[in-house]
Structure formats: C-alpha cells, structure tokens
Amino acid sequence: MARFLPFAIVAFHLLVCLQTLCKQQASAALVPPRVVIIVCGVPNAQLLKIRCRSRDNDLGEHALVYGQEYYWEVNIPSNSADYPRYFCSFDSGSKRGILVVYDAMVDPLCKNNDKHECYWFQQAASVGLVPPRVVIIVCAVPNAQLLRIRCLPKDNDLGEHALVYGQEYYWEVNIPNNSTDYPRYFCCFTSGSKKQFLVVYDAKVDPLCKNNGIHECYWFVSEEGFFFSNVGNDYRKIAGWA
C-alpha cells in the first residue's frame, strides 16, 4: 500500500484543484439573463407580425394572435458594459411601427426582485406612429485618438461626446404620424487637428436610411473620412475631413 501513497496524494490535490476551479467558474458566472417578452394584444381577427434583431443577430419573423407572446434571452458577460441593442418592427394590418425593445437604457427598467424581464404589450392602437429613425455614429479613428462629436437640430443640443475606436453614439429621431416636418441634425466632428461639419439626418437623408422597414442611419468615421450605410456595413464615402 505504501508505494501507492504518492499517487493518492496527487489525486487528492487534483480533486482540490478541480473543486477550486469550479468555484471560480461559478463566481465568474454571467450577469442574470435578460428576457424580452412581446405580448400580442391586437384583436383576434388580426395578426401581429414582428421581426426583432440586433446588429449581429436576426431573430426572424413571427406572427402572433391575441394573447400569444414571443420571447428571447439576452445574455451579457459579467462586468461587461456592452449591452446589445434590439429593434423590433411591428406590422398589424395597415399599422406599422419600429421600437428599441432592449438596450443599455432599457435594461434598468426591466429589473424586478433580481429578475430582468422586459414586457412589451402590443395593442392595435399603439403602433400608429411613424417608425423612429436611429442615427448611429461609429468611431473608427485610431486608438490613440479621440473622436469628439456634438450633434444638434434647431432646438435640441445633444451635447458633446468623446468616442474611442469601436465605440458608437446613437439617438432616436421621432416623427409624428403624417408629418412632413423632418428635423435636420448637424454634427461637428473633431479628431486631433481634423474637423468637419456634416448634416447626418434630414428629409433628404431619411430615405437612404430605410432597409426592410427599419430606419437606421449609420455614419462610420475614420481617418479617411465619413462613410454612410443603412445596414451597418457596405459603407460608401460621403465626405472627407475639411
């Protein structure tokens, strides 16, 4: 028996190490998953068609009848500040709408007794607005430089924001139903000694942002200039630095 003692000691230490590793993995668990739930409240005679997606995850189209729901989980790594943004397009007869149903701003509203459930109850009367437009500025200047931006229409200064490589800043433009009054947003961009002043959204830009019922105006800012897209890729150059 004595000759097997070293092996037993090694096995014991291995077991202790495995238990410690399991505890460490448990302590590094994911943030509690967020559950986004769409509940259909339109009349029985109508279907509610929804399509939800983030930048890199299209959940496909789903058709709901009164009382049905569709849901999915949003998993966020521990200590991460990178909250995905999910848009949903809604279609019920002649009424259509688009809504941000989950992002970093919505997340705190979903918490209830340590559960994170984001309920959206869709009624027939609540999808009549023109889909909001989302203007997104993506920073692609080198890591050593900051991209400073300040965007404003006539009556709404969004303040100054500093972005590093890979970060983005976005806001929604809400337009009343049947309105032809599209606000114009200018942005002032500064990166080191480079500057530029650009119209990033107005009545002329609006049609370029539409893609399958979703209106997203992506502006990709790099050392080479300013590039536009309505899908977050396949950019085309609009302007250089002044």
Backbone as CSV, one residue per row, in Angstrom:
resi,resn,N_x,N_y,N_z,CA_x,CA_y,CA_z,C_x,C_y,C_z
1,MET,0.824,-1.209,0.000,0.000,0.000,0.000,0.859,1.260,0.000
2,ALA,2.045,1.165,0.637,2.865,2.365,0.773,3.287,2.916,-0.580
3,ARG,3.526,2.013,-1.539,4.014,2.501,-2.832,2.939,3.259,-3.620
4,PHE,1.677,3.139,-3.238,0.602,3.856,-3.923,0.279,5.178,-3.247
5,LEU,0.947,5.487,-2.137,0.633,6.698,-1.387,0.887,7.978,-2.190
6,PRO,2.040,8.106,-2.885,2.253,9.340,-3.668,1.139,9.578,-4.686
7,PHE,0.692,8.506,-5.346,-0.380,8.656,-6.324,-1.661,9.160,-5.655
8,ALA,-1.951,8.634,-4.459,-3.151,9.062,-3.737,-3.071,10.541,-3.380
9,ILE,-1.861,10.980,-2.992,-1.681,12.400,-2.642,-1.909,13.281,-3.870
10,VAL,-1.341,12.852,-5.007,-1.513,13.613,-6.257,-2.990,13.687,-6.629
11,ALA,-3.693,12.555,-6.515,-5.117,12.528,-6.857,-5.919,13.451,-5.957
12,PHE,-5.540,13.479,-4.661,-6.251,14.338,-3.711,-6.074,15.811,-4.100
13,HIS,-4.821,16.190,-4.411,-4.568,17.587,-4.786,-5.274,17.951,-6.087
14,LEU,-5.324,17.006,-7.024,-6.027,17.247,-8.272,-7.502,17.496,-8.023
15,LEU,-8.111,16.719,-7.120,-9.520,16.893,-6.790,-9.759,18.266,-6.168
16,VAL,-8.851,18.687,-5.253,-8.985,20.004,-4.632,-8.896,21.103,-5.685
17,CYS,-7.963,20.963,-6.627,-7.804,21.954,-7.687,-9.053,22.049,-8.548
18,LEU,-9.641,20.910,-8.895,-10.855,20.901,-9.700,-12.003,21.581,-8.971
19,GLN,-12.133,21.315,-7.669,-13.194,21.954,-6.896,-13.001,23.470,-6.854
20,THR,-11.748,23.895,-6.685,-11.447,25.336,-6.660,-11.774,25.978,-7.994
21,LEU,-11.424,25.295,-9.096,-11.701,25.812,-10.428,-13.194,25.953,-10.647
22,CYS,-13.962,24.961,-10.206,-15.419,25.018,-10.366,-15.995,26.208,-9.609
23,LYS,-15.467,26.458,-8.392,-15.954,27.592,-7.611,-15.624,28.906,-8.305
24,GLN,-14.412,28.991,-8.892,-14.017,30.208,-9.590,-14.898,30.442,-10.808
25,GLN,-15.201,29.355,-11.534,-16.060,29.489,-12.698,-17.456,29.919,-12.284
26,ALA,-17.924,29.385,-11.159,-19.260,29.759,-10.687,-19.310,31.224,-10.307
27,SER,-18.193,31.717,-9.696,-18.174,33.116,-9.278,-18.062,34.054,-10.462
28,ALA,-17.609,33.527,-11.640,-17.490,34.348,-12.840,-18.676,34.125,-13.770
29,ALA,-19.805,33.753,-13.187,-20.982,33.448,-13.986,-21.466,34.686,-14.722
30,LEU,-22.289,34.454,-15.723,-22.848,35.550,-16.486,-23.768,36.395,-15.625
31,VAL,-23.918,37.660,-16.020,-24.955,38.505,-15.452,-26.291,37.796,-15.686
32,PRO,-27.255,37.858,-14.743,-28.549,37.194,-14.965,-29.114,37.551,-16.336
33,PRO,-29.517,36.564,-17.132,-30.006,36.871,-18.481,-31.243,37.752,-18.435
34,ARG,-31.319,38.619,-19.415,-32.488,39.465,-19.567,-33.467,38.757,-20.504
35,VAL,-34.746,38.780,-20.183,-35.756,38.154,-21.029,-36.632,39.255,-21.606
36,VAL,-36.673,39.344,-22.926,-37.523,40.316,-23.614,-38.774,39.580,-24.093
37,ILE,-39.946,40.087,-23.721,-41.211,39.395,-23.987,-42.154,40.335,-24.735
38,ILE,-42.595,39.907,-25.899,-43.583,40.659,-26.682,-44.928,39.965,-26.523
39,VAL,-45.930,40.671,-26.000,-47.264,40.109,-25.785,-48.222,40.759,-26.778
40,CYS,-48.955,39.940,-27.521,-49.882,40.440,-28.540,-51.226,40.789,-27.902
41,GLY,-51.648,42.054,-28.084,-52.951,42.477,-27.587,-53.837,43.051,-28.665
42,VAL,-53.531,42.739,-29.940,-54.380,43.211,-31.032,-55.588,42.282,-31.154
43,PRO,-56.697,42.745,-31.763,-57.916,41.916,-31.833,-57.681,40.571,-32.512
44,ASN,-58.562,39.614,-32.197,-58.418,38.245,-32.698,-58.377,38.147,-34.218
45,ALA,-59.039,39.067,-34.885,-59.127,38.969,-36.341,-57.832,39.399,-37.023
46,GLN,-56.898,39.953,-36.288,-55.664,40.464,-36.880,-54.445,39.705,-36.366
47,LEU,-53.462,39.591,-37.233,-52.162,39.049,-36.848,-51.225,40.197,-36.495
48,LEU,-50.390,39.971,-35.519,-49.302,40.898,-35.223,-48.021,40.244,-35.715
49,LYS,-47.422,40.817,-36.739,-46.171,40.295,-37.277,-45.024,41.100,-36.696
50,ILE,-44.038,40.396,-36.158,-42.892,41.071,-35.552,-41.599,40.483,-36.114
51,ARG,-40.595,41.338,-36.176,-39.257,40.885,-36.543,-38.262,41.663,-35.686
52,CYS,-37.497,40.954,-34.890,-36.571,41.577,-33.943,-35.137,41.203,-34.297
53,ARG,-34.225,42.140,-34.089,-32.825,41.856,-34.388,-31.925,42.847,-33.676
54,SER,-30.696,42.408,-33.480,-29.625,43.292,-33.043,-28.690,43.463,-34.233
55,ARG,-27.548,44.087,-33.995,-26.625,44.301,-35.113,-26.173,42.988,-35.735
56,ASP,-25.991,41.929,-34.913,-25.442,40.676,-35.439,-26.329,39.468,-35.154
57,ASN,-27.617,39.689,-34.850,-28.500,38.567,-34.531,-29.916,38.863,-34.983
58,ASP,-30.296,38.312,-36.136,-31.654,38.467,-36.664,-32.501,37.299,-36.162
59,LEU,-33.547,37.604,-35.386,-34.381,36.562,-34.781,-35.491,36.075,-35.711
60,GLY,-35.575,36.643,-36.911,-36.570,36.183,-37.862,-37.950,36.781,-37.623
61,GLU,-38.881,36.461,-38.517,-40.246,36.995,-38.426,-41.162,36.018,-37.700
62,HIS,-42.066,36.566,-36.883,-43.014,35.749,-36.118,-44.390,36.391,-36.192
63,ALA,-45.414,35.568,-36.290,-46.795,36.040,-36.358,-47.533,35.591,-35.094
64,LEU,-48.120,36.560,-34.386,-48.811,36.283,-33.136,-50.290,36.637,-33.249
65,VAL,-51.124,35.898,-32.541,-52.539,36.238,-32.401,-52.770,36.714,-30.971
66,TYR,-53.956,37.223,-30.722,-54.281,37.805,-29.413,-53.935,36.841,-28.272
67,GLY,-53.187,37.340,-27.300,-52.833,36.545,-26.124,-51.525,35.791,-26.246
68,GLN,-51.009,35.620,-27.466,-49.741,34.920,-27.631,-48.578,35.842,-27.298
69,GLU,-47.443,35.229,-27.019,-46.250,36.010,-26.752,-45.042,35.379,-27.435
70,TYR,-44.048,36.214,-27.677,-42.772,35.758,-28.213,-41.682,36.330,-27.310
71,TYR,-40.696,35.510,-26.970,-39.659,35.998,-26.069,-38.302,35.391,-26.424
72,TRP,-37.250,36.042,-25.954,-35.891,35.528,-26.103,-35.039,36.077,-24.960
73,GLU,-33.911,35.402,-24.739,-32.971,35.815,-23.693,-31.838,36.630,-24.293
74,VAL,-31.395,37.623,-23.538,-30.216,38.413,-23.886,-29.155,38.121,-22.833
75,ASN,-28.083,37.484,-23.234,-27.008,37.130,-22.296,-25.891,38.164,-22.364
76,ILE,-25.468,38.635,-21.192,-24.459,39.688,-21.087,-23.299,39.180,-20.241
77,PRO,-22.071,39.192,-20.743,-20.927,38.737,-19.942,-20.776,39.541,-18.661
78,SER,-20.231,38.909,-17.615,-20.033,39.576,-16.329,-19.109,40.779,-16.495
79,ASN,-19.433,41.857,-15.796,-18.656,43.103,-15.809,-18.588,43.764,-17.180
80,SER,-19.496,43.380,-18.078,-19.489,43.971,-19.412,-20.383,45.203,-19.450
81,ALA,-19.931,46.217,-20.189,-20.756,47.404,-20.408,-21.314,47.402,-21.821
82,ASP,-21.112,46.286,-22.525,-21.534,46.187,-23.919,-22.915,45.546,-23.982
83,TYR,-23.951,46.351,-23.843,-25.324,45.859,-23.902,-25.796,45.912,-25.352
84,PRO,-26.221,44.780,-25.913,-26.699,44.814,-27.297,-27.985,45.628,-27.403
85,ARG,-28.221,46.152,-28.573,-29.455,46.907,-28.817,-30.348,46.098,-29.765
86,TYR,-31.563,45.832,-29.335,-32.523,45.081,-30.148,-33.652,46.003,-30.609
87,PHE,-33.875,46.010,-31.919,-35.014,46.697,-32.511,-36.065,45.646,-32.880
88,CYS,-37.330,46.021,-32.815,-38.398,45.171,-33.353,-39.250,46.002,-34.292
89,SER,-39.563,45.437,-35.452,-40.552,46.048,-36.336,-41.875,45.326,-36.116
90,PHE,-42.962,46.096,-36.053,-44.292,45.570,-35.792,-45.193,45.886,-36.982
91,ASP,-46.008,44.921,-37.386,-46.915,45.087,-38.524,-48.254,44.457,-38.167
92,SER,-49.305,45.276,-38.137,-50.646,44.783,-37.844,-51.627,45.449,-38.789
93,GLY,-51.935,44.769,-39.889,-52.808,45.358,-40.894,-52.112,46.521,-41.567
94,SER,-52.752,47.701,-41.529,-52.174,48.888,-42.164,-51.270,49.666,-41.215
95,LYS,-51.125,49.192,-39.986,-50.334,49.906,-38.993,-48.959,49.268,-38.839
96,ARG,-47.974,50.119,-38.789,-46.599,49.635,-38.649,-45.848,50.499,-37.660
97,GLY,-44.839,49.930,-37.052,-44.005,50.681,-36.123,-42.699,49.962,-35.903
98,ILE,-41.746,50.676,-35.361,-40.460,50.084,-35.006,-40.042,50.655,-33.663
99,LEU,-39.437,49.833,-32.825,-39.166,50.229,-31.455,-37.873,49.578,-30.978
100,VAL,-37.097,50.330,-30.198,-35.968,49.738,-29.490,-36.537,49.056,-28.250
101,VAL,-36.496,47.731,-28.198,-37.104,46.990,-27.085,-36.092,46.604,-26.015
102,TYR,-34.801,46.680,-26.362,-33.779,46.414,-25.341,-32.466,47.075,-25.723
103,ASP,-31.885,47.794,-24.757,-30.523,48.323,-24.875,-30.086,48.754,-23.476
104,ALA,-28.977,49.459,-23.390,-28.439,49.839,-22.074,-29.387,50.759,-21.316
105,MET,-30.185,51.557,-22.049,-31.118,52.466,-21.384,-32.375,51.742,-20.909
106,VAL,-32.800,50.714,-21.645,-33.994,49.958,-21.259,-33.689,49.009,-20.098
107,ASP,-32.456,48.487,-20.048,-32.097,47.437,-19.088,-32.507,47.728,-17.640
108,PRO,-32.201,48.929,-17.089,-32.574,49.165,-15.679,-34.081,49.118,-15.434
109,LEU,-34.879,49.379,-16.478,-36.335,49.381,-16.320,-36.906,47.975,-16.213
110,CYS,-36.107,46.974,-16.571,-36.591,45.588,-16.606,-36.418,44.868,-15.267
111,LYS,-35.662,45.450,-14.347,-35.330,44.735,-13.114,-36.498,44.753,-12.134
112,ASN,-36.797,43.571,-11.569,-37.836,43.438,-10.548,-37.485,42.254,-9.655
113,ASN,-37.048,42.545,-8.406,-36.671,41.481,-7.465,-35.628,40.540,-8.060
114,ASP,-34.573,41.119,-8.600,-33.450,40.370,-9.182,-33.789,39.660,-10.491
115,LYS,-35.015,39.750,-10.940,-35.361,39.239,-12.264,-35.304,40.390,-13.260
116,HIS,-34.902,40.073,-14.456,-34.845,41.086,-15.508,-35.750,40.636,-16.658
117,GLU,-36.986,41.098,-16.639,-37.955,40.743,-17.672,-38.523,42.030,-18.264
118,CYS,-38.360,42.162,-19.574,-38.802,43.360,-20.283,-40.075,43.012,-21.062
119,TYR,-41.238,43.365,-20.504,-42.517,43.056,-21.139,-42.946,44.211,-22.051
120,TRP,-43.323,43.845,-23.272,-43.891,44.807,-24.216,-45.269,44.286,-24.624
121,PHE,-46.310,45.061,-24.269,-47.687,44.671,-24.573,-48.144,45.492,-25.767
122,GLN,-48.378,44.808,-26.888,-48.664,45.498,-28.139,-50.154,45.508,-28.405
123,GLN,-50.764,46.716,-28.418,-52.169,46.874,-28.732,-52.326,47.454,-30.120
124,ALA,-53.522,47.311,-30.664,-53.760,47.798,-32.028,-53.540,49.293,-32.135
125,ALA,-53.888,50.024,-31.073,-53.809,51.484,-31.145,-52.408,52.022,-30.920
126,SER,-51.467,51.165,-30.574,-50.159,51.663,-30.151,-49.071,51.506,-31.206
127,VAL,-49.448,51.218,-32.448,-48.423,51.040,-33.473,-48.626,51.992,-34.648
128,GLY,-49.247,53.135,-34.397,-49.577,54.043,-35.481,-48.539,55.104,-35.783
129,LEU,-47.512,55.253,-34.959,-46.518,56.289,-35.210,-45.601,55.915,-36.359
130,VAL,-45.063,56.935,-36.997,-44.023,56.694,-37.994,-42.847,56.027,-37.281
131,PRO,-42.262,54.981,-37.879,-41.126,54.324,-37.214,-40.036,55.328,-36.864
132,PRO,-39.504,55.288,-35.635,-38.429,56.222,-35.296,-37.182,55.934,-36.123
133,ARG,-36.462,56.977,-36.437,-35.197,56.845,-37.134,-34.083,56.805,-36.090
134,VAL,-33.116,55.950,-36.296,-31.991,55.860,-35.369,-30.734,56.302,-36.115
135,VAL,-30.089,57.339,-35.605,-28.847,57.839,-36.185,-27.696,57.309,-35.326
136,ILE,-26.735,56.640,-35.963,-25.660,55.959,-35.255,-24.311,56.445,-35.778
137,ILE,-23.493,56.956,-34.877,-22.133,57.385,-35.225,-21.164,56.322,-34.713
138,VAL,-20.381,55.733,-35.617,-19.424,54.688,-35.251,-18.011,55.242,-35.391
139,CYS,-17.231,55.128,-34.316,-15.857,55.662,-34.326,-14.875,54.613,-34.838
140,ALA,-14.095,54.998,-35.856,-13.053,54.108,-36.378,-11.723,54.836,-36.505
141,VAL,-11.553,55.900,-35.749,-10.241,56.566,-35.742,-9.300,55.746,-34.859
142,PRO,-7.973,55.880,-35.048,-7.028,55.029,-34.304,-7.183,55.140,-32.790
143,ASN,-6.736,54.092,-32.096,-6.903,54.010,-30.638,-6.294,55.178,-29.889
144,ALA,-5.232,55.760,-30.421,-4.534,56.839,-29.710,-5.293,58.163,-29.781
145,GLN,-6.349,58.214,-30.592,-7.068,59.470,-30.785,-8.517,59.357,-30.302
146,LEU,-9.039,60.479,-29.841,-10.449,60.580,-29.501,-11.203,61.195,-30.673
147,LEU,-12.425,60.721,-30.886,-13.332,61.380,-31.820,-14.341,62.146,-30.986
148,ARG,-14.316,63.457,-31.091,-15.271,64.289,-30.351,-16.392,64.709,-31.291
149,ILE,-17.631,64.528,-30.840,-18.776,64.892,-31.667,-19.756,65.717,-30.854
150,ARG,-20.436,66.603,-31.548,-21.531,67.367,-30.939,-22.613,67.528,-31.998
151,CYS,-23.792,66.985,-31.701,-24.872,66.956,-32.678,-26.069,67.752,-32.160
152,LEU,-26.729,68.460,-33.053,-27.871,69.261,-32.641,-28.755,69.616,-33.829
153,PRO,-30.082,69.590,-33.609,-31.000,70.201,-34.554,-31.249,71.640,-34.119
154,LYS,-32.328,72.224,-34.608,-32.607,73.620,-34.292,-32.857,73.834,-32.796
155,ASP,-33.545,72.873,-32.146,-33.997,73.121,-30.769,-33.599,72.015,-29.790
156,ASN,-32.544,71.226,-30.108,-32.192,70.117,-29.216,-30.704,69.815,-29.310
157,ASP,-29.920,70.385,-28.408,-28.479,70.142,-28.389,-28.215,68.843,-27.633
158,LEU,-27.622,67.849,-28.303,-27.374,66.546,-27.686,-26.094,66.519,-26.862
159,GLY,-25.383,67.626,-26.815,-24.171,67.700,-26.004,-22.956,67.111,-26.705
160,GLU,-21.813,67.235,-26.043,-20.560,66.732,-26.615,-20.266,65.328,-26.092
161,HIS,-19.741,64.489,-26.986,-19.411,63.106,-26.630,-18.039,62.771,-27.214
162,ALA,-17.260,62.022,-26.451,-15.919,61.595,-26.878,-15.918,60.081,-27.044
163,LEU,-15.563,59.613,-28.240,-15.570,58.188,-28.554,-14.162,57.707,-28.857
164,VAL,-13.883,56.463,-28.487,-12.645,55.806,-28.885,-12.981,54.751,-29.932
165,TYR,-11.943,54.165,-30.501,-12.117,53.193,-31.580,-13.102,52.081,-31.183
166,GLY,-14.095,51.850,-32.046,-15.069,50.785,-31.805,-16.312,51.222,-31.067
167,GLN,-16.291,52.382,-30.419,-17.478,52.866,-29.717,-18.447,53.516,-30.689
168,GLU,-19.693,53.628,-30.240,-20.690,54.305,-31.057,-21.572,55.186,-30.171
169,TYR,-22.165,56.183,-30.792,-23.148,57.036,-30.125,-24.371,57.093,-31.026
170,TYR,-25.557,56.993,-30.419,-26.765,56.987,-31.245,-27.904,57.704,-30.539
171,TRP,-28.894,58.096,-31.313,-30.113,58.676,-30.757,-31.265,58.401,-31.723
172,GLU,-32.481,58.499,-31.198,-33.680,58.293,-31.994,-34.248,59.634,-32.453
173,VAL,-34.771,59.641,-33.673,-35.489,60.800,-34.199,-36.946,60.371,-34.356
174,ASN,-37.826,60.919,-33.544,-39.236,60.560,-33.602,-40.001,61.580,-34.428
175,ILE,-40.800,61.065,-35.363,-41.534,61.917,-36.296,-43.022,61.637,-36.141
176,PRO,-43.856,62.656,-35.884,-45.299,62.427,-35.745,-45.901,61.814,-37.008
177,ASN,-46.957,61.026,-36.820,-47.626,60.383,-37.951,-48.143,61.427,-38.937
178,ASN,-47.975,61.153,-40.225,-48.419,62.023,-41.322,-47.687,63.370,-41.355
179,SER,-46.585,63.475,-40.643,-45.842,64.733,-40.624,-44.817,64.764,-41.745
180,THR,-44.626,65.948,-42.296,-43.570,66.143,-43.301,-42.457,67.021,-42.712
181,ASP,-42.535,67.262,-41.407,-41.547,68.110,-40.738,-40.422,67.241,-40.190
182,TYR,-39.450,66.952,-41.043,-38.305,66.143,-40.639,-37.229,67.061,-40.065
183,PRO,-36.809,66.850,-38.823,-35.762,67.714,-38.257,-34.428,67.495,-38.963
184,ARG,-33.609,68.519,-38.932,-32.272,68.413,-39.506,-31.250,68.386,-38.373
185,TYR,-30.407,67.363,-38.381,-29.357,67.230,-37.381,-27.991,67.459,-38.011
186,PHE,-27.263,68.416,-37.460,-25.872,68.656,-37.823,-24.984,68.031,-36.764
187,CYS,-23.816,67.577,-37.159,-22.811,67.136,-36.193,-21.474,67.797,-36.503
188,CYS,-20.818,68.250,-35.448,-19.461,68.763,-35.561,-18.510,67.661,-35.092
189,PHE,-17.566,67.284,-35.926,-16.614,66.204,-35.626,-15.211,66.791,-35.477
190,THR,-14.492,66.343,-34.446,-13.102,66.759,-34.233,-12.271,65.544,-33.855
191,SER,-11.130,65.367,-34.539,-10.196,64.298,-34.210,-8.788,64.837,-34.400
192,GLY,-8.124,65.159,-33.274,-6.813,65.799,-33.375,-6.945,67.161,-34.022
193,SER,-6.222,67.377,-35.117,-6.284,68.660,-35.817,-7.351,68.669,-36.910
194,LYS,-8.024,67.533,-37.105,-9.023,67.430,-38.177,-10.404,67.814,-37.679
195,LYS,-11.143,68.508,-38.535,-12.507,68.910,-38.191,-13.412,68.755,-39.413
196,GLN,-14.704,68.566,-39.114,-15.696,68.517,-40.187,-17.065,68.812,-39.587
197,PHE,-17.937,69.365,-40.405,-19.309,69.711,-40.022,-20.220,69.088,-41.065
198,LEU,-21.171,68.245,-40.625,-21.916,67.425,-41.569,-23.384,67.318,-41.157
199,VAL,-24.278,67.313,-42.156,-25.690,67.005,-41.907,-25.822,65.488,-41.885
200,VAL,-26.189,64.919,-40.739,-26.272,63.469,-40.609,-27.705,62.959,-40.731
201,TYR,-28.692,63.876,-40.595,-30.080,63.463,-40.790,-30.936,64.675,-41.164
202,ASP,-31.744,64.502,-42.212,-32.787,65.456,-42.584,-33.710,64.757,-43.584
203,ALA,-34.611,65.500,-44.214,-35.587,64.901,-45.136,-34.918,64.231,-46.331
204,LYS,-33.739,64.715,-46.731,-33.031,64.111,-47.862,-32.310,62.827,-47.465
205,VAL,-31.769,62.805,-46.244,-31.058,61.617,-45.770,-32.042,60.492,-45.418
206,ASP,-33.236,60.861,-44.937,-34.197,59.882,-44.411,-34.444,58.678,-45.327
207,PRO,-34.732,58.861,-46.640,-34.994,57.690,-47.485,-33.797,56.747,-47.612
208,LEU,-32.590,57.274,-47.427,-31.385,56.449,-47.553,-31.203,55.522,-46.353
209,CYS,-31.912,55.810,-45.255,-31.748,55.034,-44.021,-32.637,53.796,-43.993
210,LYS,-33.602,53.714,-44.880,-34.588,52.627,-44.812,-34.011,51.326,-45.350
211,ASN,-34.272,50.239,-44.596,-33.854,48.905,-45.017,-34.816,47.886,-44.416
212,ASN,-35.686,47.310,-45.260,-36.675,46.318,-44.804,-37.527,46.829,-43.649
213,GLY,-38.001,48.073,-43.776,-38.884,48.625,-42.759,-38.181,49.215,-41.557
214,ILE,-36.872,49.036,-41.448,-36.090,49.592,-40.354,-35.315,50.800,-40.879
215,HIS,-35.304,51.863,-40.086,-34.622,53.090,-40.490,-33.422,53.323,-39.582
216,GLU,-32.245,52.957,-40.040,-31.007,53.156,-39.300,-30.018,53.906,-40.181
217,CYS,-29.549,55.040,-39.682,-28.612,55.874,-40.431,-27.229,55.722,-39.798
218,TYR,-26.401,54.876,-40.374,-25.063,54.620,-39.841,-24.050,55.584,-40.470
219,TRP,-23.263,56.231,-39.604,-22.148,57.056,-40.050,-20.858,56.484,-39.452
220,PHE,-19.968,56.051,-40.319,-18.706,55.416,-39.938,-17.603,56.443,-40.148
221,VAL,-16.955,56.846,-39.063,-15.967,57.932,-39.124,-14.569,57.350,-38.938
222,SER,-13.715,57.553,-39.949,-12.349,57.041,-39.901,-11.380,58.154,-40.286
223,GLU,-10.090,57.827,-40.335,-9.092,58.811,-40.761,-9.315,59.237,-42.204
224,GLU,-9.919,58.349,-43.003,-10.124,58.633,-44.423,-11.338,59.518,-44.691
225,GLY,-12.241,59.636,-43.704,-13.414,60.472,-43.924,-14.681,59.897,-43.313
226,PHE,-15.818,60.200,-43.953,-17.141,59.896,-43.425,-17.891,58.992,-44.410
227,PHE,-18.343,57.852,-43.903,-18.965,56.837,-44.732,-20.374,56.551,-44.209
228,PHE,-21.304,56.292,-45.143,-22.716,56.114,-44.765,-23.210,54.730,-45.174
229,SER,-24.127,54.179,-44.349,-24.770,52.910,-44.656,-26.107,52.862,-43.923
230,ASN,-27.015,52.017,-44.418,-28.280,51.806,-43.703,-28.352,50.412,-43.093
231,VAL,-27.249,49.663,-43.118,-27.260,48.296,-42.578,-26.080,48.031,-41.639
232,GLY,-25.228,49.025,-41.416,-24.090,48.823,-40.533,-22.882,48.208,-41.209
233,ASN,-22.960,47.996,-42.527,-21.801,47.573,-43.316,-22.017,48.071,-44.747
234,ASP,-21.161,47.690,-45.669,-21.277,48.149,-47.054,-21.363,49.683,-47.127
235,TYR,-20.413,50.350,-46.461,-20.419,51.805,-46.388,-19.967,52.433,-47.708
236,ARG,-20.482,53.611,-47.983,-19.981,54.396,-49.116,-19.542,55.772,-48.603
237,LYS,-18.464,56.266,-49.168,-17.885,57.521,-48.690,-18.749,58.701,-49.111
238,ILE,-19.026,59.591,-48.141,-19.835,60.775,-48.395,-18.976,62.037,-48.390
239,ALA,-18.025,62.102,-47.481,-17.199,63.312,-47.363,-15.861,62.974,-46.729
240,GLY,-14.888,63.868,-46.961,-13.600,63.765,-46.285,-13.533,64.769,-45.152
241,TRP,-12.391,64.817,-44.482,-12.185,65.834,-43.457,-11.940,67.181,-44.130
242,ALA,-12.357,68.247,-43.461,-12.182,69.587,-44.030,-10.714,69.993,-43.992
